[in-house]
Amino acid sequence: MRAWLPSCLSLCAVLALTACGTAIPDSGSGVGFGDYESYDAQRQRDAALATSQRQTVQPPAGPVASADSYPSADAPSATGAPTAAEIDAALGRTPASTGGVITPAAPAPAPVRSGTVPASGGNNGSISDEQSFEAVSSRESIQSDAQRIAQQRAQFEQAPVTALPDRPQDTGPNLAEYALSTTNQPGQQIYRRGFTSQRKYDRACSSQPSAAVAQQAFLAAGGPQKDRLGMDPDGDGFACGWDPRPFRAAKG
């Protein structure tokens, strides 16, 4: 009795539900659809719609076909797929005039400025006309270059060569001439000097702005034979440490 009791209870429950009018749910129905057939039909329509979009937007490979070779936007599809007009209406776009085929608009060419030529590649829209070999070679030749060189030579002017002006005579002793006239080294005594204190020497040299100016003052005051200012106590003929060797080296 215990073996058939569960089966009897299940049968009684089924009969009770049937008597109450409760419908048993269909396990074969799809989510969001009444049955699986509706779901499968909608899935096939979606796949056909995606295939039709790819075929409509991308033109076939090979030679470009004429407008008459494309199917009309109003012609029904033999496979049951939506037409191009239906796809345009669903996507909210306007079909092109070539049989419903959507043709991407070609970008407008960039304006070419005068004196420039379009670039063959790269990011620059144009290059200078002077930097284009094709543009220059099309209008220049060996003869035109020769004419340009001749014109430039005709316009060339050379300044006339004039004699150097005479050096004024009242500029004082010429240090270059004096340096080249001497042969002794600085410190080598040539002239005999009397007693000159260090204090007098320092005071006389410190009053001059440079050794060259001191040498000119020394020569103007009777040097090198005489040293009235006390600038040449060692008798070498060079006052306040002035050095004639750079002038000798320049003559060389």
Backbone as CSV, one residue per row, in Angstrom:
resi,resn,N_x,N_y,N_z,CA_x,CA_y,CA_z,C_x,C_y,C_z
1,MET,0.826,-1.202,0.000,0.000,0.000,0.000,0.863,1.256,0.000
2,ARG,1.974,1.222,0.713,2.889,2.355,0.754,3.573,2.609,-0.604
3,ALA,3.701,1.599,-1.463,4.375,1.757,-2.740,3.539,2.537,-3.715
4,TRP,2.257,2.364,-3.756,1.448,3.080,-4.747,0.808,4.331,-4.194
5,LEU,1.029,4.646,-2.915,0.394,5.826,-2.331,0.902,7.132,-2.952
6,PRO,2.227,7.368,-3.189,2.666,8.629,-3.810,2.119,8.812,-5.208
7,SER,2.066,7.759,-6.003,1.533,7.867,-7.358,0.072,8.233,-7.334
8,CYS,-0.640,7.709,-6.402,-2.067,8.007,-6.287,-2.294,9.463,-5.911
9,LEU,-1.451,9.959,-5.018,-1.568,11.367,-4.604,-1.256,12.307,-5.750
10,SER,-0.234,12.005,-6.564,0.108,12.857,-7.716,-1.013,12.874,-8.724
11,LEU,-1.624,11.723,-8.976,-2.716,11.653,-9.933,-3.902,12.470,-9.457
12,CYS,-4.160,12.405,-8.165,-5.262,13.177,-7.607,-5.013,14.686,-7.736
13,ALA,-3.778,15.111,-7.559,-3.459,16.533,-7.688,-3.651,17.024,-9.101
14,VAL,-3.254,16.221,-10.099,-3.434,16.593,-11.501,-4.903,16.705,-11.848
15,LEU,-5.691,15.733,-11.373,-7.126,15.766,-11.659,-7.776,16.971,-11.013
16,ALA,-7.314,17.339,-9.805,-7.901,18.490,-9.129,-7.601,19.791,-9.874
17,LEU,-6.387,19.962,-10.379,-6.046,21.148,-11.150,-6.815,21.225,-12.447
18,THR,-7.020,20.067,-13.069,-7.792,20.049,-14.321,-9.220,20.452,-14.074
19,ALA,-9.760,19.951,-12.959,-11.140,20.291,-12.632,-11.299,21.758,-12.314
20,CYS,-10.308,22.401,-11.766,-10.375,23.834,-11.441,-10.145,24.734,-12.652
21,GLY,-9.662,24.219,-13.790,-9.436,25.023,-15.003,-8.093,25.702,-15.046
22,THR,-7.147,25.305,-14.215,-5.812,25.915,-14.232,-4.979,25.331,-15.363
23,ALA,-4.411,26.190,-16.254,-3.606,25.720,-17.411,-2.178,25.458,-16.982
24,ILE,-1.651,24.387,-17.431,-0.250,24.043,-17.152,0.639,24.809,-18.119
25,PRO,1.676,25.580,-17.667,2.517,26.371,-18.580,3.301,25.507,-19.538
26,ASP,3.471,26.047,-20.775,4.209,25.324,-21.818,5.697,25.588,-21.646
27,SER,6.443,24.516,-21.448,7.893,24.671,-21.248,8.617,24.972,-22.543
28,GLY,7.974,24.862,-23.708,8.648,25.109,-24.987,8.541,26.534,-25.461
29,SER,7.837,27.404,-24.743,7.707,28.794,-25.186,8.979,29.576,-24.884
30,GLY,9.326,30.523,-25.757,10.529,31.330,-25.577,10.269,32.526,-24.705
31,VAL,11.359,33.103,-24.204,11.258,34.267,-23.344,10.899,35.472,-24.203
32,GLY,9.769,36.116,-23.905,9.323,37.277,-24.662,8.524,36.937,-25.896
33,PHE,8.308,35.710,-26.224,7.522,35.277,-27.384,6.456,34.295,-26.922
34,GLY,5.426,34.156,-27.779,4.381,33.204,-27.435,4.852,31.775,-27.551
35,ASP,5.711,31.497,-28.537,6.218,30.142,-28.726,7.590,30.211,-29.384
36,TYR,8.221,29.116,-29.559,9.578,29.053,-30.129,9.577,29.386,-31.612
37,GLU,8.497,29.062,-32.323,8.431,29.359,-33.754,8.500,30.870,-34.001
38,SER,7.808,31.670,-33.145,7.873,33.125,-33.303,9.273,33.654,-33.039
39,TYR,9.930,33.112,-32.018,11.309,33.528,-31.713,12.257,33.214,-32.865
40,ASP,12.121,31.993,-33.451,13.001,31.593,-34.537,12.746,32.443,-35.781
41,ALA,11.482,32.772,-36.047,11.178,33.615,-37.205,11.762,35.011,-37.031
42,GLN,11.671,35.590,-35.804,12.244,36.910,-35.563,13.777,36.897,-35.685
43,ARG,14.399,35.835,-35.206,15.854,35.708,-35.321,16.297,35.650,-36.774
44,GLN,15.546,34.933,-37.626,15.878,34.874,-39.050,15.706,36.236,-39.720
45,ARG,14.671,36.996,-39.316,14.476,38.326,-39.882,15.622,39.270,-39.494
46,ASP,16.087,39.174,-38.229,17.215,40.024,-37.806,18.485,39.700,-38.589
47,ALA,18.763,38.420,-38.793,19.954,38.024,-39.560,19.857,38.501,-40.999
48,ALA,18.661,38.381,-41.605,18.488,38.857,-42.974,18.639,40.362,-43.072
49,LEU,18.146,41.097,-42.036,18.295,42.544,-42.026,19.765,42.960,-41.955
50,ALA,20.582,42.303,-41.109,22.009,42.632,-41.000,22.739,42.339,-42.296
51,THR,22.412,41.222,-42.952,23.057,40.874,-44.227,22.696,41.883,-45.307
52,SER,21.450,42.306,-45.335,21.018,43.282,-46.333,21.692,44.626,-46.128
53,GLN,21.924,45.023,-44.867,22.623,46.291,-44.607,24.045,46.257,-45.121
54,ARG,24.754,45.159,-44.879,26.131,45.066,-45.370,26.187,45.081,-46.895
55,GLN,25.294,44.417,-47.538,25.280,44.394,-48.997,24.879,45.731,-49.585
56,THR,24.084,46.498,-48.856,23.605,47.786,-49.381,24.676,48.863,-49.251
57,VAL,25.346,48.930,-48.096,26.324,49.984,-47.848,27.594,49.751,-48.637
58,GLN,28.115,48.545,-48.714,29.376,48.245,-49.380,29.099,47.825,-50.821
59,PRO,29.640,48.508,-51.831,29.445,48.108,-53.234,30.218,46.840,-53.521
60,PRO,29.801,46.073,-54.480,30.503,44.817,-54.809,31.886,45.087,-55.359
61,ALA,32.807,44.131,-55.128,34.183,44.243,-55.626,34.200,44.097,-57.131
62,GLY,35.253,44.643,-57.752,35.371,44.547,-59.194,34.934,45.827,-59.864
63,PRO,34.622,45.764,-61.156,34.200,46.970,-61.872,32.924,47.540,-61.298
64,VAL,32.815,48.855,-61.326,31.646,49.527,-60.777,30.463,49.264,-61.683
65,ALA,29.386,48.737,-61.094,28.195,48.426,-61.876,27.368,49.673,-62.076
66,SER,26.552,49.647,-63.090,25.685,50.780,-63.372,24.535,50.811,-62.391
67,ALA,23.761,51.909,-62.429,22.646,52.047,-61.502,21.546,51.054,-61.796
68,ASP,21.432,50.601,-63.070,20.366,49.669,-63.415,20.618,48.274,-62.889
69,SER,21.916,47.956,-62.546,22.228,46.599,-62.090,21.874,46.381,-60.643
70,TYR,21.640,47.457,-59.856,21.258,47.298,-58.459,19.758,47.085,-58.352
71,PRO,19.332,46.322,-57.371,17.885,46.099,-57.213,17.202,47.371,-56.794
72,SER,15.951,47.508,-57.203,15.162,48.682,-56.868,14.826,48.684,-55.394
73,ALA,14.625,49.891,-54.836,14.304,50.002,-53.420,12.932,49.462,-53.111
74,ASP,12.021,49.448,-54.120,10.647,49.000,-53.901,10.433,47.556,-54.313
75,ALA,11.454,46.900,-54.900,11.275,45.519,-55.355,11.316,44.583,-54.172
76,PRO,10.377,43.651,-54.074,10.377,42.703,-52.936,11.532,41.726,-53.049
77,SER,12.052,41.268,-51.936,13.153,40.312,-51.901,12.619,38.904,-52.040
78,ALA,13.303,38.109,-52.852,12.852,36.732,-53.067,13.124,35.857,-51.865
79,THR,14.086,36.257,-51.030,14.416,35.443,-49.864,13.603,35.816,-48.638
80,GLY,12.757,36.803,-48.762,11.980,37.236,-47.613,12.674,38.285,-46.774
81,ALA,13.917,38.703,-47.162,14.645,39.728,-46.423,14.036,41.091,-46.694
82,PRO,14.147,42.044,-45.792,13.575,43.382,-46.005,14.291,44.098,-47.138
83,THR,13.534,44.917,-47.843,14.093,45.669,-48.967,14.915,46.840,-48.456
84,ALA,15.640,47.482,-49.394,16.459,48.641,-49.023,15.605,49.790,-48.528
85,ALA,14.427,49.953,-49.123,13.537,51.028,-48.668,13.084,50.799,-47.238
86,GLU,12.812,49.532,-46.899,12.399,49.226,-45.521,13.546,49.470,-44.539
87,ILE,14.760,49.141,-44.954,15.920,49.376,-44.081,16.129,50.870,-43.868
88,ASP,15.996,51.668,-44.962,16.154,53.120,-44.826,15.096,53.711,-43.919
89,ALA,13.855,53.212,-44.055,12.789,53.720,-43.204,13.019,53.358,-41.743
90,ALA,13.546,52.132,-41.496,13.792,51.713,-40.116,14.929,52.489,-39.480
91,LEU,15.952,52.820,-40.295,17.114,53.550,-39.765,16.939,55.067,-39.845
92,GLY,15.876,55.547,-40.465,15.626,56.979,-40.534,16.563,57.735,-41.438
93,ARG,16.973,57.145,-42.544,17.882,57.824,-43.467,17.271,57.880,-44.845
94,THR,17.825,58.769,-45.691,17.296,58.988,-47.031,18.149,58.225,-48.033
95,PRO,17.543,57.412,-48.866,18.341,56.648,-49.846,18.866,57.541,-50.940
96,ALA,19.970,57.097,-51.555,20.539,57.829,-52.686,19.708,57.596,-53.928
97,SER,19.991,58.365,-54.982,19.197,58.281,-56.209,19.563,57.087,-57.070
98,THR,20.637,56.371,-56.759,21.066,55.241,-57.600,20.410,53.974,-57.108
99,GLY,19.118,53.863,-57.306,18.450,52.609,-57.024,18.383,52.258,-55.567
100,GLY,18.419,53.214,-54.655,18.316,52.907,-53.236,19.624,52.566,-52.589
101,VAL,20.731,52.542,-53.346,22.039,52.222,-52.784,22.621,53.475,-52.157
102,ILE,23.047,53.383,-50.923,23.593,54.536,-50.207,25.051,54.716,-50.606
103,THR,25.355,55.828,-51.221,26.712,56.128,-51.691,27.348,57.153,-50.768
104,PRO,28.472,56.833,-50.111,29.114,57.817,-49.220,29.532,59.046,-50.015
105,ALA,29.311,60.199,-49.406,29.672,61.457,-50.076,31.179,61.617,-50.103
106,ALA,31.711,61.944,-51.279,33.153,62.138,-51.423,33.559,63.463,-50.805
107,PRO,34.683,63.523,-50.068,35.110,64.792,-49.467,35.493,65.797,-50.531
108,ALA,35.171,67.041,-50.262,35.488,68.102,-51.209,36.992,68.319,-51.257
109,PRO,37.578,68.509,-52.446,39.036,68.735,-52.540,39.431,70.041,-51.893
110,ALA,40.607,70.041,-51.251,41.108,71.242,-50.590,41.479,72.277,-51.637
111,PRO,41.178,73.547,-51.387,41.533,74.583,-52.367,43.035,74.725,-52.485
112,VAL,43.494,74.859,-53.715,44.921,74.994,-54.004,45.241,76.466,-54.135
113,ARG,46.144,76.955,-53.275,46.539,78.352,-53.320,47.489,78.607,-54.487
114,SER,47.483,79.812,-54.961,48.376,80.176,-56.057,49.819,80.103,-55.596
115,GLY,50.652,79.576,-56.485,52.060,79.443,-56.133,52.386,78.156,-55.413
116,THR,51.407,77.275,-55.230,51.633,76.006,-54.569,51.098,74.896,-55.443
117,VAL,51.567,73.700,-55.216,51.095,72.519,-55.922,50.652,71.513,-54.897
118,PRO,49.666,70.651,-55.226,49.214,69.652,-54.253,50.335,68.708,-53.905
119,ALA,50.382,68.315,-52.651,51.394,67.364,-52.182,50.977,65.963,-52.557
120,SER,51.956,65.093,-52.843,51.676,63.716,-53.221,51.364,62.844,-52.032
121,GLY,51.717,63.229,-50.835,51.458,62.414,-49.660,51.842,63.172,-48.419
122,GLY,51.649,62.535,-47.270,51.985,63.176,-46.012,50.824,63.966,-45.463
123,ASN,51.062,64.699,-44.436,50.029,65.463,-43.763,49.874,66.869,-44.319
124,ASN,50.858,67.388,-45.043,50.770,68.744,-45.557,49.837,68.779,-46.756
125,GLY,48.934,69.762,-46.782,48.012,69.869,-47.895,48.676,70.359,-49.162
126,SER,49.739,71.133,-49.073,50.417,71.662,-50.245,51.850,71.997,-49.883
127,ILE,52.702,72.097,-50.895,54.102,72.449,-50.687,54.402,73.675,-51.519
128,SER,55.487,74.319,-51.215,55.857,75.516,-51.944,56.169,75.178,-53.392
129,ASP,55.807,76.084,-54.283,56.071,75.874,-55.701,57.558,75.831,-55.991
130,GLU,58.339,76.578,-55.200,59.781,76.593,-55.413,60.432,75.288,-54.968
131,GLN,59.757,74.501,-54.120,60.312,73.249,-53.639,59.848,72.050,-54.460
132,SER,59.025,72.270,-55.470,58.534,71.183,-56.315,59.429,71.046,-57.536
133,PHE,60.046,69.892,-57.682,60.950,69.664,-58.804,60.195,69.700,-60.128
134,GLU,58.996,69.115,-60.147,58.225,69.087,-61.389,57.812,70.498,-61.813
135,ALA,57.369,71.321,-60.846,56.935,72.676,-61.189,58.101,73.526,-61.670
136,VAL,59.260,73.418,-61.016,60.414,74.235,-61.411,60.980,73.768,-62.744
137,SER,61.094,72.446,-62.937,61.654,71.938,-64.188,60.749,72.201,-65.382
138,SER,59.438,72.406,-65.130,58.530,72.668,-66.244,58.686,74.079,-66.796
139,ARG,59.195,75.005,-65.994,59.314,76.381,-66.465,60.762,76.877,-66.501
140,GLU,61.724,76.115,-65.954,63.120,76.525,-65.971,63.916,75.596,-66.879
141,SER,64.994,76.121,-67.416,65.873,75.342,-68.289,67.295,75.864,-68.138
142,ILE,68.220,75.234,-68.832,69.615,75.680,-68.794,69.742,77.079,-69.398
143,GLN,68.965,77.342,-70.455,69.028,78.658,-71.086,68.492,79.745,-70.157
144,SER,67.397,79.460,-69.443,66.847,80.460,-68.532,67.791,80.715,-67.361
145,ASP,68.462,79.668,-66.882,69.451,79.871,-65.823,70.618,80.730,-66.310
146,ALA,71.052,80.505,-67.548,72.151,81.304,-68.091,71.732,82.768,-68.237
147,GLN,70.502,83.007,-68.664,70.030,84.395,-68.776,69.950,85.065,-67.409
148,ARG,69.501,84.321,-66.388,69.426,84.901,-65.056,70.811,85.252,-64.529
149,ILE,71.788,84.388,-64.756,73.159,84.662,-64.306,73.719,85.884,-65.022
150,ALA,73.400,86.001,-66.313,73.885,87.165,-67.065,73.270,88.452,-66.541
151,GLN,71.992,88.412,-66.183,71.357,89.602,-65.622,71.966,89.982,-64.284
152,GLN,72.247,88.993,-63.458,72.866,89.285,-62.171,74.262,89.870,-62.337
153,ARG,75.009,89.356,-63.288,76.344,89.914,-63.523,76.272,91.342,-64.050
154,ALA,75.240,91.624,-64.861,75.098,92.981,-65.381,74.742,93.969,-64.276
155,GLN,74.032,93.509,-63.265,73.652,94.376,-62.157,74.730,94.490,-61.091
156,PHE,75.776,93.684,-61.199,76.835,93.699,-60.189,77.685,94.956,-60.347
157,GLU,77.945,95.615,-59.264,78.759,96.818,-59.255,79.892,96.656,-58.244
158,GLN,81.079,96.966,-58.667,82.251,96.876,-57.809,82.710,98.279,-57.434
159,ALA,82.901,98.460,-56.146,83.332,99.775,-55.669,84.745,100.058,-56.153
160,PRO,85.006,101.270,-56.578,86.360,101.596,-57.059,87.364,101.591,-55.917
161,VAL,88.567,101.173,-56.255,89.646,101.111,-55.271,90.322,102.474,-55.205
162,THR,90.414,102.986,-54.015,91.052,104.290,-53.809,92.259,104.136,-52.897
163,ALA,93.123,105.106,-52.955,94.326,105.074,-52.114,93.965,105.340,-50.661
164,LEU,94.770,104.776,-49.770,94.553,104.993,-48.354,94.856,106.443,-47.995
165,PRO,94.089,106.997,-47.103,94.365,108.404,-46.725,95.688,108.516,-45.980
166,ASP,96.289,109.663,-46.099,97.554,109.915,-45.403,97.313,110.004,-43.904
167,ARG,98.248,109.443,-43.181,98.148,109.459,-41.729,98.518,110.853,-41.210
168,PRO,97.680,111.398,-40.350,98.027,112.727,-39.803,99.359,112.687,-39.058
169,GLN,100.068,113.798,-39.084,101.391,113.854,-38.473,101.340,114.255,-37.006
170,ASP,100.214,114.691,-36.525,100.138,115.203,-35.163,99.494,114.207,-34.203
171,THR,99.639,112.913,-34.467,99.037,111.894,-33.591,100.008,111.404,-32.527
172,GLY,101.196,111.935,-32.475,102.162,111.489,-31.482,103.029,110.375,-32.009
173,PRO,103.870,109.814,-31.163,104.794,108.756,-31.585,104.034,107.508,-32.059
174,ASN,104.596,106.871,-33.064,104.027,105.638,-33.606,104.647,104.451,-32.880
175,LEU,103.860,103.748,-32.104,104.393,102.640,-31.310,104.823,101.486,-32.188
176,ALA,104.098,101.226,-33.281,104.476,100.110,-34.147,105.840,100.370,-34.789
177,GLU,106.053,101.573,-35.273,107.342,101.883,-35.885,108.476,101.807,-34.859
178,TYR,108.220,102.292,-33.658,109.270,102.251,-32.641,109.573,100.812,-32.222
179,ALA,108.516,99.982,-32.083,108.739,98.591,-31.675,109.564,97.849,-32.713
180,LEU,109.300,98.083,-33.990,110.042,97.395,-35.039,111.460,97.933,-35.201
181,SER,111.710,99.119,-34.688,113.061,99.677,-34.782,113.972,99.177,-33.674
182,THR,113.438,98.498,-32.673,114.233,98.002,-31.546,114.510,96.514,-31.713
183,THR,115.571,96.048,-31.051,115.936,94.629,-31.096,116.164,94.043,-29.706
184,ASN,116.329,94.872,-28.694,116.592,94.361,-27.350,115.304,93.848,-26.698
185,GLN,115.512,92.994,-25.696,114.396,92.429,-24.959,114.016,93.340,-23.798
186,PRO,112.762,93.276,-23.324,112.390,94.073,-22.147,113.275,93.735,-20.946
187,GLY,113.795,94.766,-20.267,114.695,94.581,-19.135,116.152,94.650,-19.493
188,GLN,116.482,94.568,-20.781,117.872,94.645,-21.228,118.260,96.120,-21.395
189,GLN,119.238,96.585,-20.590,119.578,98.009,-20.569,120.316,98.427,-21.834
190,ILE,119.821,99.493,-22.417,120.437,100.097,-23.600,120.877,101.527,-23.298
191,TYR,120.122,102.219,-22.484,120.366,103.634,-22.202,120.744,103.793,-20.717
192,ARG,121.615,104.763,-20.481,122.101,105.018,-19.132,121.133,105.955,-18.410
193,ARG,120.719,105.517,-17.212,119.777,106.306,-16.451,120.405,106.752,-15.122
194,GLY,119.900,107.880,-14.614,120.319,108.329,-13.302,119.440,107.668,-12.232
195,PHE,119.606,108.145,-11.051,118.849,107.569,-9.947,117.380,107.985,-10.077
196,THR,116.492,106.987,-10.027,115.055,107.223,-10.051,114.426,106.406,-8.932
197,SER,113.723,107.061,-8.059,113.106,106.363,-6.933,111.899,105.536,-7.417
198,GLN,111.610,104.496,-6.648,110.461,103.648,-6.961,109.151,104.411,-6.820
199,ARG,109.150,105.337,-5.878,107.942,106.126,-5.648,107.616,106.991,-6.864
200,LYS,108.671,107.592,-7.467,108.452,108.412,-8.650,107.972,107.559,-9.823
201,TYR,108.539,106.389,-9.935,108.139,105.467,-11.017,106.669,105.045,-10.873
202,ASP,106.264,104.666,-9.674,104.879,104.224,-9.441,103.902,105.365,-9.677
203,ARG,104.281,106.575,-9.250,103.375,107.711,-9.420,103.230,108.076,-10.890
204,ALA,104.301,107.996,-11.651,104.251,108.359,-13.071,103.462,107.326,-13.888
205,CYS,103.635,106.044,-13.588,102.946,104.993,-14.362,101.471,104.868,-13.974
206,SER,101.176,105.105,-12.687,99.786,104.984,-12.258,98.916,106.107,-12.806
207,SER,99.526,107.210,-13.218,98.748,108.319,-13.773,98.353,108.083,-15.235
208,GLN,98.916,107.024,-15.867,98.610,106.718,-17.264,97.524,105.623,-17.338
209,PRO,96.585,105.717,-18.277,95.513,104.712,-18.359,95.973,103.335,-18.814
210,SER,97.093,103.264,-19.549,97.587,101.974,-20.035,99.074,102.084,-20.305
211,ALA,99.726,100.931,-20.494,101.156,100.908,-20.789,101.448,101.526,-22.146
212,ALA,100.537,101.358,-23.110,100.752,101.939,-24.435,100.726,103.461,-24.375
213,VAL,99.774,104.025,-23.626,99.708,105.480,-23.484,100.942,105.990,-22.743
214,ALA,101.408,105.218,-21.753,102.613,105.610,-21.028,103.830,105.609,-21.944
215,GLN,103.920,104.616,-22.858,105.045,104.558,-23.783,105.023,105.748,-24.738
216,GLN,103.807,106.136,-25.199,103.717,107.311,-26.055,104.139,108.595,-25.311
217,ALA,103.722,108.701,-24.071,104.112,109.883,-23.276,105.612,109.876,-23.026
218,PHE,106.187,108.694,-22.812,107.625,108.558,-22.602,108.401,108.987,-23.845
219,LEU,107.971,108.551,-25.034,108.653,108.943,-26.269,108.454,110.418,-26.579
220,ALA,107.260,110.943,-26.264,106.992,112.363,-26.532,107.807,113.275,-25.609
221,ALA,108.227,112.763,-24.446,108.987,113.585,-23.486,110.490,113.457,-23.671
222,GLY,110.928,112.873,-24.792,112.363,112.778,-25.059,112.910,111.378,-25.025
223,GLY,112.092,110.381,-24.766,112.575,109.002,-24.759,112.855,108.491,-26.168
224,PRO,113.616,107.470,-26.261,114.133,106.677,-25.139,115.470,107.173,-24.585
225,GLN,116.064,108.159,-25.255,117.366,108.610,-24.764,117.233,109.282,-23.388
226,LYS,116.199,109.999,-23.163,116.027,110.709,-21.894,114.766,110.173,-21.197
227,ASP,114.815,110.176,-19.889,113.669,109.717,-19.100,113.319,110.803,-18.086
228,ARG,112.680,111.834,-18.556,112.354,112.955,-17.705,111.215,112.644,-16.736
229,LEU,110.330,111.699,-17.106,109.172,111.376,-16.259,109.457,110.241,-15.288
230,GLY,110.617,109.600,-15.418,110.959,108.500,-14.518,110.166,107.238,-14.810
231,MET,109.851,106.988,-16.058,109.069,105.799,-16.424,109.923,104.630,-16.878
232,ASP,111.234,104.876,-17.119,112.104,103.810,-17.611,113.365,103.757,-16.775
233,PRO,113.283,103.327,-15.512,114.472,103.334,-14.645,115.515,102.304,-15.045
234,ASP,115.123,101.202,-15.730,116.115,100.186,-16.096,116.800,100.498,-17.419
235,GLY,116.366,101.514,-18.197,117.055,101.936,-19.412,116.873,101.015,-20.600
236,ASP,115.813,100.205,-20.638,115.612,99.351,-21.812,114.861,100.074,-22.933
237,GLY,114.376,101.284,-22.630,113.662,102.046,-23.650,112.160,101.790,-23.676
238,PHE,111.657,100.988,-22.697,110.233,100.642,-22.664,109.665,101.110,-21.330
239,ALA,108.725,102.020,-21.342,108.204,102.651,-20.134,107.040,101.849,-19.554
240,CYS,107.025,101.755,-18.234,105.893,101.194,-17.470,105.521,99.782,-17.914
241,GLY,106.529,98.997,-18.245,106.276,97.592,-18.607,105.734,97.385,-20.009
242,TRP,105.813,98.380,-20.851,105.329,98.189,-22.228,106.193,97.186,-22.957
243,ASP,105.572,96.293,-23.821,106.289,95.192,-24.460,106.199,95.350,-25.980
244,PRO,107.346,95.448,-26.677,107.309,95.603,-28.140,107.205,94.276,-28.893
245,ARG,107.272,93.142,-28.199,107.344,91.854,-28.886,106.079,91.494,-29.686
246,PRO,104.856,91.856,-29.256,103.702,91.548,-30.119,103.788,92.200,-31.500
247,PHE,104.366,93.423,-31.586,104.508,94.061,-32.897,105.542,93.325,-33.758
248,ARG,106.587,92.877,-33.112,107.604,92.119,-33.864,107.036,90.805,-34.364
249,ALA,106.228,90.140,-33.518,105.646,88.858,-33.939,104.631,89.066,-35.088
250,ALA,103.930,90.195,-35.064,102.969,90.461,-36.138,103.664,90.659,-37.474
251,LYS,104.827,91.246,-37.452,105.573,91.436,-38.693,106.116,90.113,-39.176
252,GLY,106.517,89.282,-38.215,106.921,87.966,-38.413,107.805,87.332,-39.224
